[in-house]
């Protein structure tokens, strides 16, 4: 039983860490991208406007990575809550 619990706990901790790292990663990405993108005005355009154009792949990748990290966090937290209810 111990061999099964330890890998589960490690993966759960990694997913929770990803949930903590995801939002600051996203903010850093759009701040850097917005500062270096020619013609982008952060006061007049939304962050999603950075997803268009030649450099848009970077912002789209940031959306996907942040979404995946957030979903991983939700899965880890919900499974931890369900495991505690079952005990």
Secondary structure, DSSP 8 states (H G I E B T S, - for coil): -HHHHHHHHHHHHHHHHHHHHHHHHHHHHHHHHHHHSTT--TTTS-GGGGGSSTTHHHHHHHHHHHHHHHHHHHHHHHHHHHHHHH-
